[in-house]
Amino acid sequence: MQRKRTPYNNRDENFFWRSGVASINLGHQTFDKLHRINLPIENPKISSAGSCFAQHVGRWLNKEGYLFNQSTIETNQVSSFAFGNIYTPRCFLQWFDIIDENKGFDIACAINNENNRYYDLLRPSVYPSGFNTKDELVKARMLAAKEMYQTLKNTDLLIFTLGLTESWKDQNNIFYPSCPGVISGQFNEEAHQFHNFSYDEICSDLKQLESRLTSINSHIKVILTVSPVPLTATMTNKHVLVANQHSKSLLRTAASYICDNYDNFEYFPSFELITVSTDSDFRFETNRRTVTPEAVNYVMEHFRMVLDNTNNMTSNSNQNKLSNVKHRTADTEEVVCDEELIESAAKLTKQSLDNPRCDLTLFGDSHMGKLSTALDRMNITHCGGMVMNGSGFSQKKFALCDTEYFVPLENAISRKLWSVIFNNLNSHEQKRPPLTSTIITNLGLQTHQNISRFTTWIQNSYPQGIAEITLKEFVDYFNDDLTEQLSILLKLHENGHKVIVISDPPFSQYFEESKNMKNIIYAYFNAMEYIWTEFGVTFFNAARAFDEEVTDPENYLSTIEYADQQQDWIHGNDKYYSWLAKKLLTLINQSNKA
């Protein structure tokens, strides 16, 4: 029987879903002819702007040795420009208005004055500790705008990642990169208004952006992408799943319109590469929102074809390279993402700066957040919880401060959370001694980070090897690498607070990938207990107490499994943190009676 002729008969395989998509081994093979981008210049100077996904792009470009324009002002993030994440074209355009005197942009707008510090609401994640004066802030803002202008003049290829349609503005139509009060500032229902950009508005803003860019650099090439990272929350009346799809669909459609009608704009399908369905998904962490490094690498291997002008690379050419991608657990190589901070900021609605003084305070990493949740279930009044990731404390992403003990630098919300905790501690310090303040913390533990740092320290300190690791080696390591962390707790103790330092959980011994670490982790706990006992600070060895008391430890294990099939041996489950909360409350009650 003769096959009927249709317009599809002579189409290439990449135009059919079965051969173009379903037959591709995602994560191991790249797609053929996925884009039609042809760069006019080899080894271009690249700049990147947009949502948090843009940081992944910048990090990969740096790692692979491409010419990435890194801001000389903003060095805490991988960024070409000193204004942090921007999720909408409108926020990008405002930075052009700042340097255009004809636009009449109020350079001193969107500033929050709090406790004699000035915070820039146009870039809340930059300079999270604020400025001494308003003039300093305005001057720094202008320097960022001027740097953007010079960077764009020196850019061959600009990658702009569209992130959101939902936004917030004030009465003067100044748009913010995040809702005031989430990262910095205070939300005011009368002054701040929610705005959800329409398709027409997005297209209009992208057209203006094209005009502004070419007026600075007539040869600039722009690649638009759409961030695959879903919304954290929505202010529409739609379910967040529906609101997210609406937002991404508008951005994707607007990007197509601009790229189809402007020769210097091209579209790169990072959104499609991350969101196309697959059987066992390697591209998101277990929260189904955070993009994994494996996924970033997969997207960027396709982008490599753009930079290297190899658009017709065969699907199998990168199979071996992609198969050898190294996995990692969920809390390493953290990306600064302002959207993510909304979840942590929810704490501030319950723990505002105006709350009455609490006698029990928690601060530390994710263990303290989980302990706080357990105390909430028990209706125990307390202040604080998680302030930074364990890597933030271990890698010293903080600055010691005479007036606030320390300033978290991991991200702006960390500083906001610490401000609530510090306010509570400070209210106790205004009283006459003895204080009624008890602090529970795991600062200085973070064994999932510090054991690796200790091992490196041993290798550097004893290049010829060491027969046995003793207490002395741990104490020397603490002195060399943990002085800042331990000094914070010592100062709190000296100022009259009752400090209880707790060990990490004992669960490394129950998982194949971590059980060989048990002995050194327990030795670390013992060394930390020795140090704090010497200073008169209470140390609660939760691992030892758990091992001695609990006969069914398997019922306390975390059930989280990461994208690389590694188990979460770092944390326990809710039952563990409830057990820990009860033990600590008993310890506090006994101490108070004594």
C-alpha positions as CSV (number, residue, x, y, z in Angstrom):
1,M,0.0,0.0,0.0
2,Q,1.5,3.3,-1.1
3,R,2.0,5.8,1.8
4,K,0.1,9.0,1.4
5,R,2.0,12.2,0.9
6,T,1.7,14.9,3.6
7,P,3.6,18.1,4.3
8,Y,5.4,16.1,7.1
9,N,6.9,13.4,4.9
10,N,10.2,15.3,4.2
11,R,10.7,16.8,7.7
12,D,13.8,16.0,9.7
13,E,13.7,13.8,12.8
14,N,14.0,16.7,15.1
15,F,10.5,17.9,14.1
16,F,8.9,14.8,15.5
17,W,8.4,14.1,19.2
18,R,9.2,10.4,19.1
19,S,12.6,10.8,17.3
20,G,13.4,14.4,18.4
21,V,12.6,14.0,22.1
22,A,11.4,10.6,23.3
23,S,14.4,8.8,21.9
24,I,16.9,11.1,23.6
25,N,18.4,9.8,26.8
26,L,18.0,12.9,28.9
27,G,21.1,13.8,31.0
28,H,23.3,11.6,28.8
29,Q,22.7,12.8,25.2
30,T,22.3,16.3,23.9
31,F,19.6,17.3,21.4
32,D,20.3,17.8,17.7
33,K,19.5,21.2,16.1
34,L,17.9,22.5,19.3
35,H,18.6,26.1,18.4
36,R,19.4,28.3,15.4
37,I,21.8,30.6,17.1
38,N,24.9,31.5,15.1
39,L,27.3,33.9,16.9
40,P,29.1,36.4,14.7
41,I,32.2,36.4,16.9
42,E,34.4,33.7,18.4
43,N,35.2,33.7,22.1
44,P,32.6,36.5,22.9
45,K,32.7,38.6,26.0
46,I,29.6,37.5,27.9
47,S,27.4,39.2,30.5
48,S,24.5,37.6,32.3
49,A,21.5,39.2,34.1
50,G,18.1,38.1,35.3
51,S,16.7,35.6,37.8
52,C,18.7,33.3,40.1
53,F,19.1,30.8,37.2
54,A,21.5,33.4,35.7
55,Q,24.0,32.7,38.5
56,H,24.1,29.1,37.4
57,V,25.0,30.3,33.9
58,G,27.7,32.7,35.2
59,R,29.3,30.0,37.4
60,W,29.4,27.5,34.5
61,L,30.9,30.1,32.1
62,N,33.6,30.9,34.6
63,K,34.4,27.3,35.3
64,E,34.7,26.5,31.6
65,G,37.0,29.3,30.9
66,Y,34.8,31.6,28.8
67,L,35.1,35.4,28.9
68,F,32.5,36.2,31.6
69,N,32.2,39.8,32.7
70,Q,32.1,39.7,36.5
71,S,31.1,42.8,38.4
72,T,34.0,44.4,40.3
73,I,31.5,45.9,42.8
74,E,29.3,42.9,43.6
75,T,31.7,40.1,44.3
76,N,29.7,38.0,46.7
77,Q,27.6,36.6,43.9
78,V,28.4,35.4,40.4
79,S,27.1,38.4,38.6
80,S,28.0,40.8,35.8
81,F,26.1,43.7,37.4
82,A,25.9,45.0,40.9
83,F,22.1,44.9,41.4
84,G,21.6,41.2,42.2
85,N,18.7,39.2,40.8
86,I,16.1,41.0,38.7
87,Y,13.1,38.9,37.6
88,T,11.4,41.3,35.2
89,P,12.4,43.4,32.2
90,R,10.9,46.4,34.0
91,C,13.4,46.2,36.8
92,F,16.2,46.0,34.3
93,L,14.9,49.1,32.5
94,Q,14.9,51.1,35.7
95,W,18.7,50.8,35.8
96,F,18.9,52.5,32.4
97,D,16.6,55.2,33.7
98,I,19.0,55.9,36.6
99,I,21.8,56.9,34.2
100,D,19.5,58.7,31.7
101,E,19.0,62.2,33.0
102,N,16.1,62.8,30.6
103,K,14.0,60.1,32.3
104,G,13.8,62.1,35.6
105,F,14.3,59.0,37.7
106,D,14.5,59.8,41.4
107,I,17.9,58.4,42.3
108,A,17.0,58.6,46.0
109,C,13.8,56.5,45.8
110,A,13.1,53.1,47.4
111,I,15.3,53.5,50.5
112,N,14.5,52.1,53.9
113,N,15.8,53.7,57.1
114,E,15.9,51.2,60.0
115,N,17.9,51.6,63.2
116,N,20.0,54.4,61.7
117,R,21.0,52.1,58.7
118,Y,19.9,52.7,55.1
119,Y,18.9,49.8,52.9
120,D,18.6,49.8,49.1
121,L,15.3,48.2,48.1
122,L,16.3,48.3,44.4
123,R,19.0,45.7,45.2
124,P,18.1,44.2,48.6
125,S,20.6,41.3,48.3
126,V,23.6,43.6,47.7
127,Y,25.1,45.3,50.8
128,P,22.7,43.4,53.2
129,S,24.2,45.2,56.2
130,G,23.1,48.6,54.7
131,F,24.8,52.0,54.6
132,N,25.7,54.5,57.3
133,T,24.1,57.4,55.4
134,K,21.5,57.9,52.6
135,D,24.2,59.7,50.5
136,E,26.5,56.7,50.7
137,L,23.6,54.5,49.4
138,V,22.8,56.8,46.5
139,K,26.4,57.1,45.5
140,A,26.8,53.3,45.6
141,R,23.6,52.9,43.5
142,M,24.9,55.4,40.9
143,L,28.3,53.5,40.7
144,A,26.4,50.3,40.0
145,A,24.4,51.9,37.2
146,K,27.6,53.4,35.7
147,E,29.3,50.0,35.9
148,M,26.4,48.4,34.1
149,Y,26.8,51.0,31.3
150,Q,30.5,50.3,30.9
151,T,30.0,46.5,31.1
152,L,27.3,46.6,28.4
153,K,29.7,48.6,26.1
154,N,32.2,45.8,26.6
155,T,29.7,42.9,26.0
156,D,29.4,40.9,22.8
157,L,26.7,38.5,24.2
158,L,24.2,39.3,26.9
159,I,22.2,36.4,28.4
160,F,19.0,37.7,30.1
161,T,16.9,35.2,32.0
162,L,13.3,36.1,32.5
163,G,12.0,34.9,35.9
164,L,8.6,36.2,36.9
165,T,5.6,38.2,35.8
166,E,4.5,38.9,39.5
167,S,6.0,42.0,40.9
168,W,5.6,44.8,43.5
169,K,5.6,48.5,42.9
170,D,5.1,51.7,44.9
171,Q,2.9,54.7,44.3
172,N,5.5,56.3,42.0
173,N,5.6,53.2,39.8
174,I,9.0,52.1,41.1
175,F,9.2,48.4,40.8
176,Y,11.1,46.3,43.3
177,P,13.0,43.0,42.7
178,S,11.3,41.5,45.7
179,C,8.4,42.5,47.9
180,P,9.4,45.0,50.6
181,G,9.6,43.2,53.9
182,V,10.8,39.9,52.5
183,I,14.5,40.7,52.3
184,S,14.7,44.3,53.4
185,G,12.4,47.2,54.3
186,Q,8.8,47.1,55.7
187,F,5.7,46.2,53.7
188,N,3.0,49.0,53.7
189,E,-0.4,48.1,52.2
190,E,-1.0,51.7,51.4
191,A,2.3,52.3,49.7
192,H,3.0,49.0,48.0
193,Q,0.9,47.4,45.3
194,F,1.0,44.0,43.7
195,H,1.4,44.0,39.9
196,N,1.2,41.0,37.5
197,F,2.7,41.9,34.1
198,S,0.6,41.1,31.1
199,Y,1.9,39.7,27.8
200,D,1.7,43.2,26.1
201,E,3.6,44.8,29.0
202,I,6.4,42.2,28.8
203,C,6.7,42.6,25.1
204,S,6.7,46.4,25.4
205,D,9.4,46.3,28.0
206,L,11.5,44.0,26.0
207,K,11.2,46.3,23.0
208,Q,12.4,49.2,25.1
209,L,15.2,47.0,26.4
210,E,16.3,46.3,22.9
211,S,16.4,50.0,22.1
212,R,18.4,50.9,25.3
213,L,20.9,48.1,24.7
214,T,21.6,49.0,21.1
215,S,21.9,52.7,21.9
216,I,24.8,51.7,24.2
217,N,26.3,48.9,22.0
218,S,25.0,48.5,18.5
219,H,26.7,45.2,18.0
220,I,25.4,43.5,21.2
221,K,23.8,40.1,20.8
222,V,21.1,39.1,23.3
223,I,20.1,35.6,24.2
224,L,16.8,35.4,26.1
225,T,16.1,32.4,28.3
226,V,13.2,31.7,30.7
227,S,14.0,30.5,34.2
228,P,12.8,26.9,34.9
229,V,12.7,27.6,38.6
230,P,9.0,27.7,39.8
231,L,7.4,30.4,41.8
232,T,7.9,30.0,45.6
233,A,4.6,31.7,46.3
234,T,1.9,33.7,44.4
235,M,-0.2,36.7,45.2
236,T,-2.8,35.8,42.6
237,N,-6.0,34.0,43.6
238,K,-4.8,31.0,41.6
239,H,-3.2,27.8,43.0
240,V,0.6,28.3,42.8
241,L,0.8,25.4,40.3
242,V,-1.6,27.3,37.9
243,A,0.0,30.7,38.7
244,N,3.4,29.4,37.9
245,Q,2.4,27.9,34.5
246,H,0.6,31.2,33.7
247,S,3.7,33.2,34.5
248,K,6.2,31.0,32.6
249,S,3.8,30.7,29.6
250,L,3.6,34.5,29.2
251,L,7.4,34.9,29.5
252,R,8.1,32.1,27.0
253,T,5.6,33.5,24.5
254,A,6.9,37.1,24.8
255,A,10.5,35.8,24.4
256,S,9.4,34.1,21.1
257,Y,7.8,37.3,19.8
258,I,10.9,39.4,20.5
259,C,13.3,36.8,19.1
260,D,11.2,36.3,16.0
261,N,11.1,40.0,15.3
262,Y,14.5,41.4,16.3
263,D,17.6,40.2,14.6
264,N,19.9,40.8,17.6
265,F,17.7,38.7,19.9
266,E,17.9,34.9,20.0
267,Y,16.1,32.4,22.3
268,F,17.9,29.6,24.1
269,P,15.6,26.8,25.4
270,S,17.0,26.2,29.0
271,F,13.4,26.2,30.2
272,E,12.4,23.4,27.9
273,L,15.5,21.3,28.7
274,I,14.7,21.4,32.4
275,T,10.9,21.0,32.2
276,V,10.4,18.3,29.5
277,S,9.2,15.2,31.2
278,T,11.4,12.2,31.9
279,D,11.1,8.9,33.8
280,S,13.6,9.4,36.7
281,D,14.1,13.1,37.0
282,F,17.7,14.2,37.8
283,R,17.0,17.9,37.3
284,F,15.3,19.0,40.5
285,E,16.1,18.4,44.1
286,T,13.5,16.7,46.3
287,N,11.6,20.0,46.8
288,R,10.9,19.8,43.0
289,R,12.0,23.4,42.8
290,T,15.7,23.7,43.2
291,V,17.6,22.9,40.0
292,T,20.4,20.4,40.4
293,P,24.0,21.0,39.2
294,E,23.5,18.0,36.9
295,A,20.6,19.8,35.3
296,V,22.6,23.0,34.9
297,N,25.5,21.1,33.3
298,Y,23.0,19.4,30.9
299,V,21.6,22.8,29.8
300,M,25.1,24.4,29.5
301,E,26.5,21.5,27.4
302,H,23.8,22.5,24.9
303,F,24.8,26.1,25.3
304,R,28.4,25.2,24.7
305,M,27.3,24.4,21.1
306,V,26.3,28.1,20.8
307,L,29.6,29.4,22.0
308,D,31.6,26.9,20.0
309,N,29.5,27.2,16.9
310,T,28.8,23.5,16.8
311,N,25.0,23.5,16.2
312,N,24.9,20.2,14.4
313,M,26.7,18.2,17.1
314,T,25.5,14.6,17.1
315,S,23.4,13.4,20.1
316,N,25.9,10.9,21.2
317,S,29.0,13.1,21.2
318,N,28.6,14.2,24.8
319,Q,27.3,10.9,26.2
320,N,30.4,10.0,28.1
321,K,31.1,13.5,29.4
322,L,27.5,13.8,30.7
323,S,27.6,10.4,32.2
324,N,30.5,11.3,34.4
325,V,28.9,14.4,36.0
326,K,29.6,14.3,39.7
327,H,26.6,14.4,42.0
328,R,26.4,16.3,45.3
329,T,24.1,16.5,48.2
330,A,21.4,19.1,48.4
331,D,23.1,21.6,50.7
332,T,26.4,22.2,48.9
333,E,27.1,24.7,46.1
334,E,24.2,26.8,47.3
335,V,22.9,29.4,44.9
336,V,21.8,32.8,46.2
337,C,18.2,33.0,45.1
338,D,16.0,35.8,46.4
339,E,12.8,33.9,45.7
340,E,13.8,31.1,48.0
341,L,14.0,33.6,50.9
342,I,10.3,34.0,51.0
343,E,10.0,30.7,52.8
344,S,12.4,31.8,55.5
345,A,10.8,35.2,55.7
346,A,7.5,33.6,56.8
347,K,9.2,33.3,60.2
348,L,9.2,37.0,60.6
349,T,5.4,37.2,60.7
350,K,5.6,35.3,64.0
351,Q,8.9,36.6,65.3
352,S,8.7,40.3,64.6
353,L,10.9,42.8,66.2
354,D,7.9,43.9,68.3
355,N,7.4,40.5,70.0
356,P,7.7,40.3,73.7
357,R,11.0,39.0,75.1
358,C,11.5,35.2,75.0
359,D,13.6,33.3,77.5
360,L,14.5,30.6,75.0
361,T,16.4,31.4,71.8
362,L,17.6,29.2,69.0
363,F,20.1,30.0,66.3
364,G,22.3,27.9,63.9
365,D,21.7,25.9,60.7
366,S,18.9,23.7,59.5
367,H,19.0,21.6,62.6
368,M,17.9,24.6,64.6
369,G,15.1,25.2,62.1
370,K,13.8,21.7,62.6
371,L,14.2,21.9,66.4
372,S,12.2,25.2,66.3
373,T,9.4,23.3,64.4
374,A,9.4,20.6,67.0
375,L,9.1,23.2,69.8
376,D,6.2,24.8,67.9
377,R,4.4,21.4,67.9
378,M,4.8,21.4,71.6
379,N,3.6,25.0,72.0
380,I,6.9,26.0,73.6
381,T,7.5,29.8,73.3
382,H,10.8,30.6,71.8
383,C,12.6,32.9,69.4
384,G,14.7,32.1,66.4
385,G,15.7,28.9,64.6
386,M,17.8,28.6,61.4
387,V,19.9,31.6,60.4
388,M,22.2,30.2,57.7
389,N,23.0,26.9,56.0
390,G,25.7,24.8,57.7
391,S,28.1,25.8,54.9
392,G,27.5,29.4,55.7
393,F,28.7,29.0,59.2
394,S,31.5,26.6,58.3
395,Q,32.8,28.7,55.5
396,K,32.7,31.9,57.5
397,K,30.0,33.7,55.5
398,F,29.6,36.2,58.3
399,A,31.4,39.2,59.8
400,L,32.2,39.6,63.5
401,C,30.5,42.7,64.9
402,D,31.0,44.4,68.2
403,T,27.4,45.6,68.5
404,E,25.5,42.5,67.1
405,Y,28.0,39.7,67.8
406,F,28.1,38.9,64.1
407,V,26.4,39.8,60.8
408,P,25.4,36.9,58.5
409,L,26.5,37.4,54.9
410,E,25.1,34.3,53.2
411,N,22.1,36.3,52.1
412,A,19.9,39.2,53.1
413,I,17.2,37.1,54.8
414,S,19.8,35.5,57.1
415,R,20.6,39.0,58.4
416,K,16.9,39.7,58.8
417,L,16.4,36.5,60.8
418,W,19.4,37.3,62.9
419,S,18.1,40.8,63.6
420,V,15.0,39.3,65.2
421,I,17.1,37.0,67.3
422,F,19.6,39.7,68.3
423,N,16.8,42.0,69.3
424,N,15.5,39.4,71.7
425,L,18.9,38.8,73.1
426,N,19.6,42.5,73.4
427,S,16.3,43.0,75.3
428,H,17.6,40.5,77.9
429,E,20.9,42.4,78.1
430,Q,19.2,45.6,79.0
431,K,18.0,44.0,82.3
432,R,19.9,43.7,85.4
433,P,21.7,40.4,85.9
434,P,21.3,37.5,86.3
435,L,19.7,37.1,82.9
436,T,16.8,34.6,82.3
437,S,18.0,34.0,78.7
438,T,18.9,30.5,77.4
439,I,20.4,30.0,74.0
440,I,20.4,26.6,72.2
441,T,22.8,26.5,69.2
442,N,24.9,24.2,67.1
443,L,27.3,26.8,65.9
444,G,30.7,25.3,65.4
445,L,29.4,21.8,64.8
446,Q,28.3,21.5,61.1
447,T,30.2,18.2,60.9
448,H,29.0,17.5,57.4
449,Q,31.2,20.4,56.4
450,N,33.8,20.6,59.2
451,I,34.9,17.0,59.1
452,S,36.1,17.6,55.5
453,R,37.8,20.9,56.5
454,F,39.4,19.1,59.5
455,T,40.7,16.3,57.2
456,T,42.2,18.9,54.8
457,W,43.8,20.7,57.8
458,I,45.3,17.5,59.0
459,Q,46.9,16.8,55.6
460,N,48.3,20.3,55.4
461,S,49.5,20.3,59.0
462,Y,51.1,16.8,58.9
463,P,52.2,16.3,55.3
464,Q,54.3,13.3,56.4
465,G,51.2,11.7,57.9
466,I,50.1,11.2,61.5
467,A,49.9,7.9,63.4
468,E,46.8,8.9,65.5
469,I,44.4,11.8,65.7
470,T,44.1,12.9,69.3
471,L,42.3,15.6,71.3
472,K,45.3,17.9,70.7
473,E,44.7,17.9,66.9
474,F,41.1,18.8,67.3
475,V,41.8,21.6,69.7
476,D,44.5,22.9,67.3
477,Y,42.1,22.8,64.4
478,F,39.4,24.6,66.4
479,N,42.0,27.3,67.2
480,D,43.0,27.6,63.5
481,D,39.7,27.3,61.7
482,L,36.8,27.9,64.2
483,T,38.0,30.8,66.3
484,E,35.4,33.2,64.9
485,Q,32.5,30.8,65.4
486,L,33.5,29.8,68.9
487,S,34.2,33.5,69.9
488,I,30.6,34.4,69.2
489,L,29.2,31.8,71.7
490,L,31.9,32.7,74.2
491,K,30.9,36.4,74.1
492,L,27.2,35.5,74.6
493,H,28.2,33.3,77.6
494,E,30.3,36.1,79.0
495,N,27.4,38.6,78.6
496,G,25.3,36.5,80.9
497,H,23.3,34.2,78.6
498,K,23.0,30.6,79.4
499,V,24.4,28.9,76.3
500,I,23.7,25.2,75.4
501,V,25.7,23.9,72.5
502,I,24.3,20.7,71.0
503,S,26.0,18.0,68.9
504,D,24.7,17.0,65.5
505,P,22.6,13.8,65.2
506,P,24.2,10.3,65.3
507,F,22.8,9.0,62.0
508,S,26.0,8.8,59.9
509,Q,26.5,5.2,61.3
510,Y,23.2,4.0,59.7
511,F,23.9,4.8,56.1
512,E,26.3,3.0,53.8
513,E,27.8,6.2,52.3
514,S,28.6,7.8,55.7
515,K,29.0,5.0,58.3
516,N,32.8,5.1,57.9
517,M,32.7,8.6,59.2
518,K,31.1,7.7,62.6
519,N,34.4,7.5,64.6
520,I,35.8,10.8,63.5
521,I,32.4,12.5,63.9
522,Y,32.0,11.2,67.4
523,A,35.6,12.2,68.2
524,Y,34.8,15.7,67.0
525,F,31.8,15.8,69.4
526,N,34.0,14.7,72.3
527,A,36.6,17.4,71.5
528,M,33.9,20.0,71.3
529,E,32.5,18.9,74.6
530,Y,36.0,19.2,76.2
531,I,36.4,22.7,74.9
532,W,33.1,24.0,76.1
533,T,33.4,22.3,79.5
534,E,36.7,24.2,79.9
535,F,34.9,27.5,79.3
536,G,32.0,26.6,81.6
537,V,29.5,26.3,78.7
538,T,27.0,23.5,78.7
539,F,27.5,20.9,75.8
540,F,24.7,18.4,75.2
541,N,26.1,15.4,73.3
542,A,22.8,14.4,71.6
543,A,24.5,11.6,69.7
544,R,25.7,9.9,72.8
545,A,22.4,10.4,74.7
546,F,20.5,9.0,71.7
547,D,22.7,5.9,71.4
548,E,22.4,5.2,75.1
549,E,18.6,5.7,75.3
550,V,16.9,4.9,72.0
551,T,16.4,1.2,71.1
552,D,14.7,1.7,67.7
553,P,17.0,4.2,65.9
554,E,15.7,3.3,62.5
555,N,12.4,5.0,63.4
556,Y,14.2,8.4,63.8
557,L,16.1,8.4,60.4
558,S,15.4,11.0,57.7
559,T,13.7,9.5,54.7
560,I,14.9,12.1,52.3
561,E,16.8,10.9,49.3
562,Y,18.7,13.3,47.1
563,A,18.8,13.3,43.3
564,D,22.0,11.2,43.3
565,Q,20.3,8.5,45.4
566,Q,22.4,9.6,48.4
567,Q,20.5,9.3,51.7
568,D,20.2,12.3,54.1
569,W,22.4,11.1,57.0
570,I,22.9,14.6,58.2
571,H,19.4,15.2,59.7
572,G,16.8,13.1,61.5
573,N,13.1,13.0,61.0
574,D,10.4,14.8,63.0
575,K,10.4,12.1,65.7
576,Y,14.1,12.8,66.3
577,Y,13.7,16.5,66.7
578,S,10.8,16.0,69.1
579,W,13.0,13.7,71.1
580,L,15.7,16.3,71.1
581,A,13.4,19.1,72.1
582,K,12.2,17.0,75.2
583,K,15.7,16.3,76.2
584,L,16.8,19.9,76.0
585,L,13.7,21.2,77.9
586,T,14.5,18.7,80.7
587,L,18.1,19.9,80.7
588,I,16.9,23.5,80.9
589,N,14.5,22.8,83.8
590,Q,17.1,21.0,85.8
591,S,19.5,23.8,85.3
592,N,17.0,26.4,86.4
593,K,16.2,24.5,89.6
594,A,19.9,24.2,90.4
